[in-house]
Protein backbone atom coordinates (compact mmCIF):
# COMPACT_ATOMS: atom_id res chain seq x y z
CA UNK A 1 0.00 0.00 0.00
CA UNK A 2 1.37 3.41 -0.90
CA UNK A 3 2.43 5.54 2.05
CA UNK A 4 0.18 8.49 2.51
CA UNK A 5 -3.32 7.06 2.90
CA UNK A 6 -4.95 3.98 4.31
CA UNK A 7 -8.22 2.74 2.95
CA UNK A 8 -10.64 0.72 5.02
CA UNK A 9 -11.03 -2.73 3.52
CA UNK A 10 -14.56 -3.90 2.79
CA UNK A 11 -15.77 -6.73 5.02
CA UNK A 12 -16.27 -10.10 3.32
CA UNK A 13 -19.83 -11.29 2.96
CA UNK A 14 -20.56 -14.21 5.23
CA UNK A 15 -20.92 -17.53 3.45
CA UNK A 16 -23.83 -19.65 4.56
CA UNK A 17 -23.48 -23.32 5.35
CA UNK A 18 -23.28 -25.49 2.31
CA UNK A 19 -22.03 -22.67 0.12
CA UNK A 20 -20.17 -23.94 -2.91
CA UNK A 21 -17.74 -21.92 -5.02
CA UNK A 22 -18.97 -21.36 -8.56
CA UNK A 23 -16.76 -23.24 -11.02
CA UNK A 24 -14.80 -21.09 -13.43
CA UNK A 25 -15.99 -21.01 -17.03
CA UNK A 26 -13.64 -22.05 -19.77
CA UNK A 27 -12.67 -19.28 -22.16
CA UNK A 28 -14.77 -19.13 -25.30
CA UNK A 29 -13.74 -17.95 -28.76
CA UNK A 30 -15.14 -14.45 -28.20
CA UNK A 31 -13.40 -13.80 -24.89
CA UNK A 32 -10.58 -11.26 -24.73
CA UNK A 33 -8.00 -12.01 -22.10
CA UNK A 34 -5.48 -9.38 -20.92
CA UNK A 35 -1.84 -10.19 -21.65
CA UNK A 36 0.10 -11.76 -18.79
CA UNK A 37 1.83 -9.19 -16.60
CA UNK A 38 5.46 -8.43 -17.35
CA UNK A 39 8.03 -10.07 -15.14
CA UNK A 40 8.49 -7.71 -12.18
CA UNK A 41 11.25 -9.78 -10.68
CA UNK A 42 14.20 -7.60 -11.75
CA UNK A 43 12.57 -4.39 -10.48
CA UNK A 44 11.59 -5.94 -7.18
CA UNK A 45 15.00 -7.52 -6.73
CA UNK A 46 16.60 -4.08 -7.04
CA UNK A 47 14.74 -2.90 -3.93
CA UNK A 48 16.31 -3.45 -0.55
CA UNK A 49 15.14 -2.86 2.96
CA UNK A 50 16.39 -0.03 5.13
CA UNK A 51 19.36 -1.22 7.15
CA UNK A 52 19.41 -1.38 10.93
CA UNK A 53 16.94 -2.82 13.35
CA UNK A 54 16.72 -0.56 16.36
CA UNK A 55 14.17 2.06 17.25
CA UNK A 56 16.24 4.92 15.86
CA UNK A 57 16.88 5.69 12.23
CA UNK A 58 19.32 3.38 10.48
CA UNK A 59 22.53 4.68 8.95
CA UNK A 60 20.96 4.83 5.49
CA UNK A 61 18.46 7.50 6.49
CA UNK A 62 19.62 10.91 5.24
CA UNK A 63 19.32 13.99 7.40
CA UNK A 64 16.92 15.69 4.98
CA UNK A 65 14.45 12.81 5.21
CA UNK A 66 14.55 11.83 1.52
CA UNK A 67 15.06 8.06 1.21
CA UNK A 68 17.55 6.84 -1.41
CA UNK A 69 16.01 5.46 -4.61
CA UNK A 70 15.21 1.78 -4.19
CA UNK A 71 15.22 1.76 -0.40
CA UNK A 72 12.09 0.48 1.32
CA UNK A 73 11.76 1.60 4.98
CA UNK A 74 11.22 -1.08 7.57
CA UNK A 75 7.77 -1.74 8.94
CA UNK A 76 6.74 0.78 11.60
CA UNK A 77 9.38 3.16 10.21
CA UNK A 78 7.64 4.48 7.09
CA UNK A 79 8.34 8.07 6.08
CA UNK A 80 6.12 10.42 8.10
CA UNK A 81 2.60 10.94 6.80
CA UNK A 82 0.92 14.29 7.34
CA UNK A 83 0.88 14.93 11.07
CA UNK A 84 2.17 11.49 12.05
CA UNK A 85 5.40 10.52 13.80
CA UNK A 86 8.30 12.61 12.54
CA UNK A 87 10.99 9.96 12.48
CA UNK A 88 13.31 11.88 10.20
CA UNK A 89 13.52 14.80 12.60
CA UNK A 90 15.10 12.78 15.38
CA UNK A 91 18.51 12.31 13.82
CA UNK A 92 20.58 9.14 13.52
CA UNK A 93 20.48 6.78 16.48
CA UNK A 94 17.88 8.72 18.45
CA UNK A 95 14.67 7.33 19.85
CA UNK A 96 11.61 8.07 17.75
CA UNK A 97 9.17 10.39 19.47
CA UNK A 98 5.82 11.78 18.33
CA UNK A 99 5.67 15.37 17.21
CA UNK A 100 3.53 17.50 19.58
CA UNK A 101 -0.06 17.16 18.46
CA UNK A 102 0.83 14.45 16.00
CA UNK A 103 -2.36 12.48 16.50
CA UNK A 104 -4.72 15.43 16.35
CA UNK A 105 -6.37 16.13 13.02
CA UNK A 106 -6.76 14.05 9.88
CA UNK A 107 -3.88 12.34 8.19
CA UNK A 108 -2.81 13.80 4.90
CA UNK A 109 -0.67 12.64 2.03
CA UNK A 110 2.84 13.99 2.19
CA UNK A 111 4.01 16.22 -0.65
CA UNK A 112 7.47 17.53 -1.37
CA UNK A 113 10.41 16.41 0.74
CA UNK A 114 9.55 13.98 3.50
CA UNK A 115 10.71 16.11 6.39
CA UNK A 116 7.73 16.09 8.69
CA UNK A 117 5.34 18.63 7.23
CA UNK A 118 3.41 18.74 3.98
CA UNK A 119 4.46 21.44 1.56
CA UNK A 120 1.50 23.79 1.17
CA UNK A 121 1.77 24.15 -2.60
CA UNK A 122 4.26 23.71 -5.44
CA UNK A 123 7.09 26.23 -5.45
CA UNK A 124 7.44 28.17 -8.68
CA UNK A 125 10.86 29.43 -7.60
CA UNK A 126 12.57 31.33 -4.81
CA UNK A 127 13.74 34.94 -4.98
CA UNK A 128 16.18 36.67 -2.64
CA UNK A 129 15.60 40.43 -2.66
CA UNK A 130 17.88 42.92 -0.95
CA UNK A 131 20.73 45.39 -1.19
CA UNK A 132 24.36 44.45 -1.65
CA UNK A 133 27.08 46.85 -0.56
CA UNK A 134 30.76 47.62 -0.60
CA UNK A 135 31.98 46.83 2.91
CA UNK A 136 34.88 49.18 3.66
CA UNK A 137 37.06 47.82 6.49
CA UNK A 138 38.65 51.11 7.51
CA UNK A 139 41.35 49.72 9.81
CA UNK A 140 42.57 47.31 7.14
CA UNK A 141 42.16 49.51 4.06
CA UNK A 142 40.12 46.68 2.56
CA UNK A 143 36.93 46.66 0.48
CA UNK A 144 34.85 43.48 0.16
CA UNK A 145 31.44 42.68 -1.33
CA UNK A 146 28.84 42.47 1.41
CA UNK A 147 25.31 43.06 2.56
CA UNK A 148 22.77 40.72 4.11
CA UNK A 149 21.38 39.62 0.74
CA UNK A 150 24.84 38.69 -0.56
CA UNK A 151 25.62 36.75 2.62
CA UNK A 152 22.33 34.87 2.32
CA UNK A 153 23.10 34.14 -1.33
CA UNK A 154 26.43 32.57 -0.38
CA UNK A 155 24.82 30.32 2.23
CA UNK A 156 22.10 29.14 -0.13
CA UNK A 157 24.56 28.58 -2.95
CA UNK A 158 26.80 26.50 -0.68
CA UNK A 159 23.87 24.34 0.44
CA UNK A 160 22.56 23.80 -3.10
CA UNK A 161 19.24 25.53 -2.40
CA UNK A 162 17.90 26.89 -5.74
CA UNK A 163 17.10 30.61 -5.89
CA UNK A 164 17.68 33.83 -7.84
CA UNK A 165 19.18 37.02 -6.42
CA UNK A 166 17.33 40.26 -7.12
CA UNK A 167 19.58 43.22 -6.33
CA UNK A 168 21.36 46.28 -7.76
CA UNK A 169 25.04 47.23 -7.98
CA UNK A 170 26.65 50.45 -9.13
CA UNK A 171 29.25 51.15 -11.79
CA UNK A 172 32.09 51.65 -9.31
CA UNK A 173 34.06 48.42 -8.80
CA UNK A 174 31.32 46.15 -10.20
CA UNK A 175 33.86 43.36 -10.59
CA UNK A 176 33.91 42.81 -6.82
CA UNK A 177 30.27 41.73 -7.02
CA UNK A 178 30.20 39.98 -10.39
CA UNK A 179 33.32 37.98 -9.53
CA UNK A 180 31.71 36.84 -6.27
CA UNK A 181 28.47 35.87 -8.04
CA UNK A 182 30.29 33.95 -10.76
CA UNK A 183 32.62 32.08 -8.39
CA UNK A 184 29.72 30.87 -6.29
CA UNK A 185 27.36 30.33 -9.23
CA UNK A 186 24.71 32.62 -7.81
CA UNK A 187 21.83 33.01 -10.26
CA UNK A 188 20.93 36.63 -11.04
CA UNK A 189 19.69 38.79 -13.88
CA UNK A 190 22.74 40.28 -15.59
CA UNK A 191 20.50 42.73 -17.45
CA UNK A 192 18.88 44.33 -14.40
CA UNK A 193 21.52 44.05 -11.68
CA UNK A 194 23.57 47.02 -12.94
CA UNK A 195 22.58 50.57 -12.03
CA UNK A 196 23.99 53.96 -12.88
CA UNK A 197 25.94 55.53 -10.02
CA UNK A 198 27.80 54.37 -6.95
CA UNK A 199 27.12 51.08 -5.21
CA UNK A 200 25.75 51.12 -1.68
CA UNK A 201 28.56 51.14 0.88
CA UNK A 202 29.22 51.12 4.60
CA UNK A 203 32.26 51.77 6.82
CA UNK A 204 33.25 49.01 9.24
CA UNK A 205 35.67 49.20 12.14
CA UNK A 206 36.56 46.31 14.41
CA UNK A 207 36.24 46.99 18.14
CA UNK A 208 38.48 45.55 20.84
CA UNK A 209 35.97 42.77 21.47
CA UNK A 210 36.31 41.86 17.76
CA UNK A 211 32.74 42.90 17.02
CA UNK A 212 32.13 45.28 14.10
CA UNK A 213 31.04 48.89 14.46
CA UNK A 214 29.24 50.05 11.31
CA UNK A 215 28.39 53.59 10.24
CA UNK A 216 28.32 55.98 7.29
CA UNK A 217 25.92 53.89 5.20
CA UNK A 218 25.52 55.29 1.69
CA UNK A 219 22.50 54.11 -0.33
CA UNK A 220 24.08 54.80 -3.74
CA UNK A 221 22.04 53.17 -6.53
CA UNK A 222 19.46 52.14 -3.92
CA UNK A 223 18.34 55.71 -3.31
CA UNK A 224 14.82 55.99 -4.69
CA UNK A 225 15.05 52.36 -5.82
CA UNK A 226 12.15 50.83 -7.73
CA UNK A 227 12.05 47.47 -9.45
CA UNK A 228 11.80 47.43 -13.22
CA UNK A 229 9.11 45.46 -15.05
CA UNK A 230 11.31 42.35 -15.21
CA UNK A 231 11.80 42.42 -11.45
CA UNK A 232 8.09 42.89 -10.83
CA UNK A 233 7.29 39.98 -13.15
CA UNK A 234 9.81 37.76 -11.36
CA UNK A 235 8.25 38.54 -7.98
CA UNK A 236 4.72 38.04 -9.28
CA UNK A 237 5.66 34.54 -10.46
CA UNK A 238 7.72 33.49 -7.44
CA UNK A 239 6.66 30.77 -5.03
CA UNK A 240 8.83 32.10 -2.21
CA UNK A 241 10.40 35.50 -1.57
CA UNK A 242 12.83 36.56 1.14
CA UNK A 243 13.58 40.26 1.59
CA UNK A 244 16.37 41.89 3.60
CA UNK A 245 14.74 45.07 4.84
CA UNK A 246 16.90 48.13 4.44
CA UNK A 247 14.83 51.27 3.83
CA UNK A 248 14.60 51.13 0.00
CA UNK A 249 13.53 47.47 0.14
CA UNK A 250 10.93 48.23 2.82
CA UNK A 251 9.29 50.75 0.51
CA UNK A 252 9.20 48.27 -2.36
CA UNK A 253 7.72 45.48 -0.23
CA UNK A 254 4.92 47.80 0.87
CA UNK A 255 4.26 48.91 -2.71
CA UNK A 256 4.42 45.41 -4.16
CA UNK A 257 2.11 44.10 -1.47
CA UNK A 258 -0.43 46.88 -1.94
CA UNK A 259 -0.41 46.35 -5.72
CA UNK A 260 -0.93 42.59 -5.45
CA UNK A 261 2.47 41.36 -6.63
CA UNK A 262 3.01 39.31 -3.47
CA UNK A 263 -0.34 37.53 -3.47
CA UNK A 264 1.02 34.26 -4.87
CA UNK A 265 4.21 34.01 -2.83
CA UNK A 266 5.21 32.84 0.61
CA UNK A 267 7.06 35.90 1.89
CA UNK A 268 9.63 36.16 4.66
CA UNK A 269 11.63 39.19 5.72
CA UNK A 270 14.69 40.03 7.79
CA UNK A 271 13.91 43.07 9.96
CA UNK A 272 17.57 43.20 11.01
CA UNK A 273 17.94 44.73 14.49
CA UNK A 274 14.56 46.51 14.26
CA UNK A 275 16.15 49.97 14.36
CA UNK A 276 13.99 51.18 11.45
CA UNK A 277 10.77 49.97 13.03
CA UNK A 278 8.12 50.66 15.61
CA UNK A 279 5.02 48.56 16.22
CA UNK A 280 2.87 50.44 13.71
CA UNK A 281 5.37 50.19 10.87
CA UNK A 282 6.07 46.57 11.76
CA UNK A 283 2.37 45.74 11.46
CA UNK A 284 2.12 47.53 8.10
CA UNK A 285 4.99 45.45 6.71
CA UNK A 286 3.85 42.16 8.27
CA UNK A 287 0.52 42.47 6.45
CA UNK A 288 2.49 41.34 3.38
CA UNK A 289 4.90 38.96 5.16
CA UNK A 290 4.26 35.48 6.53
CA UNK A 291 7.47 35.02 8.53
CA UNK A 292 9.50 37.82 10.08
CA UNK A 293 12.98 37.57 11.59
CA UNK A 294 14.34 40.07 14.11
CA UNK A 295 17.88 40.09 15.49
CA UNK A 296 17.01 41.81 18.75
CA UNK A 297 20.02 43.22 20.64
CA UNK A 298 18.11 44.00 23.84
CA UNK A 299 16.29 42.08 26.54
CA UNK A 300 13.43 39.70 25.74
CA UNK A 301 11.21 41.52 28.24
CA UNK A 302 11.51 44.88 26.46
CA UNK A 303 8.20 46.55 25.50
CA UNK A 304 9.26 46.53 21.85
CA UNK A 305 9.36 42.72 21.89
CA UNK A 306 5.88 42.68 23.40
CA UNK A 307 4.79 44.78 20.42
CA UNK A 308 6.22 42.19 18.02
CA UNK A 309 4.14 39.54 19.77
CA UNK A 310 0.97 41.62 19.51
CA UNK A 311 1.46 42.04 15.77
CA UNK A 312 2.18 38.34 15.25
CA UNK A 313 -0.95 37.25 17.11
CA UNK A 314 -3.20 39.93 15.66
CA UNK A 315 -2.24 39.12 12.06
CA UNK A 316 -1.68 35.38 12.49
CA UNK A 317 1.98 35.58 11.49
CA UNK A 318 5.18 33.84 12.55
CA UNK A 319 7.81 36.09 14.14
CA UNK A 320 11.20 34.65 15.13
CA UNK A 321 13.32 36.81 17.42
CA UNK A 322 16.97 35.82 17.82
CA UNK A 323 18.60 36.88 21.08
CA UNK A 324 22.17 35.73 20.54
CA UNK A 325 23.46 33.49 23.33
CA UNK A 326 20.16 33.98 25.19
CA UNK A 327 18.26 31.83 22.70
CA UNK A 328 15.40 32.27 20.25
CA UNK A 329 11.89 33.54 20.92
CA UNK A 330 9.09 32.34 18.63
CA UNK A 331 5.68 33.99 18.28
CA UNK A 332 3.47 31.68 16.24
CA UNK A 333 0.40 33.81 15.77
CA UNK A 334 -1.37 31.38 13.47
CA UNK A 335 -1.16 28.57 16.02
CA UNK A 336 -1.73 30.95 18.94
CA UNK A 337 1.40 29.93 20.82
CA UNK A 338 4.76 31.31 21.85
CA UNK A 339 7.83 29.44 22.97
CA UNK A 340 11.53 29.92 23.49
CA UNK A 341 14.35 27.83 22.07
CA UNK A 342 17.49 27.63 24.23
CA UNK A 343 20.95 27.66 22.72
CA UNK A 344 24.28 26.50 24.09
CA UNK A 345 26.59 29.52 24.52
CA UNK A 346 29.85 29.13 22.64
CA UNK A 347 33.17 30.93 22.90
CA UNK A 348 33.26 33.30 19.91
CA UNK A 349 36.50 32.70 18.03
CA UNK A 350 35.63 35.22 15.34
CA UNK A 351 32.63 37.53 15.36
CA UNK A 352 28.84 37.27 15.55
CA UNK A 353 28.18 39.62 12.63
CA UNK A 354 27.28 36.78 10.25
CA UNK A 355 25.17 34.71 12.63
CA UNK A 356 21.82 36.21 11.67
CA UNK A 357 22.27 35.65 7.94
CA UNK A 358 23.46 32.08 8.52
CA UNK A 359 20.51 31.38 10.84
CA UNK A 360 17.88 32.67 8.41
CA UNK A 361 19.41 31.00 5.36
CA UNK A 362 19.48 27.60 7.06
CA UNK A 363 15.96 27.98 8.45
CA UNK A 364 14.36 28.90 5.14
CA UNK A 365 16.29 26.38 3.06
CA UNK A 366 14.69 23.50 4.97
CA UNK A 367 11.39 25.11 5.96
CA UNK A 368 10.51 26.00 2.36
CA UNK A 369 11.15 22.41 1.34
CA UNK A 370 8.58 21.06 3.78
CA UNK A 371 10.43 20.71 7.09
CA UNK A 372 8.65 21.26 10.38
CA UNK A 373 9.20 24.38 12.47
CA UNK A 374 11.27 22.65 15.15
CA UNK A 375 13.58 20.97 12.65
CA UNK A 376 14.12 24.25 10.80
CA UNK A 377 14.98 26.02 14.05
CA UNK A 378 17.47 23.28 14.97
CA UNK A 379 19.22 23.60 11.61
CA UNK A 380 19.27 27.39 11.95
CA UNK A 381 20.90 27.25 15.41
CA UNK A 382 23.69 25.04 14.11
CA UNK A 383 24.35 27.35 11.17
CA UNK A 384 24.41 30.42 13.41
CA UNK A 385 26.88 28.75 15.75
CA UNK A 386 29.18 27.87 12.84
CA UNK A 387 29.37 31.53 11.81
CA UNK A 388 30.91 32.55 15.16
CA UNK A 389 34.22 31.07 13.98
CA UNK A 390 34.57 33.63 11.16
CA UNK A 391 36.10 37.08 11.56
CA UNK A 392 33.76 38.52 8.91
CA UNK A 393 30.16 37.73 7.89
CA UNK A 394 31.51 34.91 5.70
CA UNK A 395 34.67 32.78 5.93
CA UNK A 396 37.74 34.29 4.30
CA UNK A 397 37.74 31.78 1.45
CA UNK A 398 34.28 32.96 0.36
CA UNK A 399 35.70 36.33 -0.70
C-alpha positions, -999 to 999 in steps of 0.1 A, spaced: 0 0 0 14 34 -9 24 55 20 2 85 25 -33 71 29 -49 40 43 -82 27 29 -106 7 50 -110 -27 35 -146 -39 28 -158 -67 50 -163 -101 33 -198 -113 30 -206 -142 52 -209 -175 35 -238 -197 46 -235 -233 53 -233 -255 23 -220 -227 1 -202 -239 -29 -177 -219 -50 -190 -214 -86 -168 -232 -110 -148 -211 -134 -160 -210 -170 -136 -221 -198 -127 -193 -222 -148 -191 -253 -137 -180 -288 -151 -145 -282 -134 -138 -249 -106 -113 -247 -80 -120 -221 -55 -94 -209 -18 -102 -217 1 -118 -188 18 -92 -166 55 -84 -173 80 -101 -151 85 -77 -122 112 -98 -107 142 -76 -117 126 -44 -105 116 -59 -72 150 -75 -67 166 -41 -70 147 -29 -39 163 -34 -5 151 -29 30 164 0 51 194 -12 71 194 -14 109 169 -28 134 167 -6 164 142 21 173 162 49 159 169 57 122 193 34 105 225 47 90 210 48 55 185 75 65 196 109 52 193 140 74 169 157 50 144 128 52 146 118 15 151 81 12 175 68 -14 160 55 -46 152 18 -42 152 18 -4 121 5 13 118 16 50 112 -11 76 78 -17 89 67 8 116 94 32 102 76 45 71 83 81 61 61 104 81 26 109 68 9 143 73 9 149 111 22 115 120 54 105 138 83 126 125 110 100 125 133 119 102 135 148 126 151 128 154 185 123 138 206 91 135 205 68 165 179 87 184 147 73 198 116 81 178 92 104 195 58 118 183 57 154 172 35 175 196 -1 172 185 8 144 160 -24 125 165 -47 154 164 -64 161 130 -68 140 99 -39 123 82 -28 138 49 -7 126 20 28 140 22 40 162 -7 75 175 -14 104 164 7 96 140 35 107 161 64 77 161 87 53 186 72 34 187 40 45 214 16 15 238 12 18 241 -26 43 237 -54 71 262 -54 74 282 -87 109 294 -76 126 313 -48 137 349 -50 162 367 -26 156 404 -27 179 429 -10 207 454 -12 244 444 -16 271 469 -6 308 476 -6 320 468 29 349 492 37 371 478 65 386 511 75 414 497 98 426 473 71 422 495 41 401 467 26 369 467 5 349 435 2 314 427 -13 288 425 14 253 431 26 228 407 41 214 396 7 248 387 -6 256 368 26 223 349 23 231 341 -13 264 326 -4 248 303 22 221 291 -1 246 286 -29 268 265 -7 239 243 4 226 238 -31 192 255 -24 179 269 -57 171 306 -59 177 338 -78 192 370 -64 173 403 -71 196 432 -63 214 463 -78 250 472 -80 266 505 -91 292 511 -118 321 516 -93 341 484 -88 313 462 -102 339 434 -106 339 428 -68 303 417 -70 302 400 -104 333 380 -95 317 368 -63 285 359 -80 303 340 -108 326 321 -84 297 309 -63 274 303 -92 247 326 -78 218 330 -103 209 366 -110 197 388 -139 227 403 -156 205 427 -175 189 443 -144 215 441 -117 236 470 -129 226 506 -120 240 540 -129 259 555 -100 278 544 -69 271 511 -52 258 511 -17 286 511 9 292 511 46 323 518 68 333 490 92 357 492 121 366 463 144 362 470 181 385 456 208 360 428 215 363 419 178 327 429 170 321 453 141 310 489 145 292 500 113 284 536 102 283 560 73 259 539 52 255 553 17 225 541 -3 241 548 -37 220 532 -65 195 521 -39 183 557 -33 148 560 -47 150 524 -58 121 508 -77 121 475 -94 118 474 -132 91 455 -150 113 423 -152 118 424 -115 81 429 -108 73 400 -131 98 378 -114 83 385 -80 47 380 -93 57 345 -105 77 335 -74 67 308 -50 88 321 -22 104 355 -16 128 366 11 136 403 16 164 419 36 147 451 48 169 481 44 148 513 38 146 511 0 135 475 1 109 482 28 93 507 5 92 483 -24 77 455 -2 49 478 9 43 489 -27 44 454 -42 21 441 -15 -4 469 -19 -4 463 -57 -9 426 -55 25 414 -66 30 393 -35 -3 375 -35 10 343 -49 42 340 -28 52 328 6 71 359 19 96 362 47 116 392 57 147 400 78 139 431 100 176 432 110 179 447 145 146 465 143 161 500 144 140 512 115 108 500 130 81 507 156 50 486 162 29 504 137 54 502 109 61 466 118 24 457 115 21 475 81 50 454 67 39 422 83 5 425 65 25 413 34 49 390 52 43 355 65 75 350 85 95 378 101 130 376 116 143 401 141 179 401 155 170 418 187 200 432 206 181 440 238 163 421 265 134 397 257 112 415 282 115 449 265 82 465 255 93 465 218 94 427 219 59 427 234 48 448 204 62 422 180 41 395 198 10 416 195 15 420 158 22 383 152 -10 373 171 -32 399 157 -22 391 121 -17 354 125 20 356 115 52 338 125 78 361 141 112 346 151 133 368 174 170 358 178 186 369 211 222 357 205 235 335 233 202 340 252 183 318 227 154 323 203 119 335 209 91 323 186 57 340 183 35 317 162 4 338 158 -14 314 135 -12 286 160 -17 310 189 14 299 208 48 313 218 78 294 230 115 299 235 143 278 221 175 276 242 210 277 227 243 265 241 266 295 245 298 291 226 332 309 229 333 333 199 365 327 180 356 352 153 326 375 154 288 373 156 282 396 126 273 368 103 252 347 126 218 362 117 223 357 79 235 321 85 205 314 108 179 327 84 194 310 54 195 276 71 160 280 85 144 289 51 163 264 31 147 235 50 114 251 60 105 260 24 112 224 13 86 211 38 104 207 71 86 213 104 92 244 125 113 227 152 136 210 127 141 243 108 150 260 141 175 233 150 192 236 116 193 274 120 209 273 154 237 250 141 244 274 112 244 304 134 269 287 157 292 279 128 294 315 118 309 325 152 342 311 140 346 336 112 361 371 116 338 385 89 302 377 79 315 349 57 347 328 59 377 343 43 377 318 15 343 330 4 357 363 -7 
